[in-house]
């Protein structure tokens, strides 16, 4: 019975953060967007745009809004 509780806790540890941060945008692998994707990103409010590598200003604005700090912490993904 003990291993089942441990398994349950491990699974919930992985699932609950995903559910809790449902409003925060995820990461996009595109550094430079072209065409329709670029237009979609530009027409989206900066707080709802996906995090993107090397986009320091937008990523910092979203991090401050969702986490209260511009610097990433240990618990941030």
C-alpha angles and dihedrals in degrees: 000000000000094000089052091056090048091050091049092051091048093050093046090049088060097041104041097061089053091053094043094054095047094130097049115092120243130229125285119206093213114102094180119030123204137194119342093002091056092050091049092051093047092049092051121088111258092243091058099043117107119260109258132193114259093011094117100166097050093041091051093049091051093044092052091047098048101031106023093237134082092211118076115243135205094267095049120099 
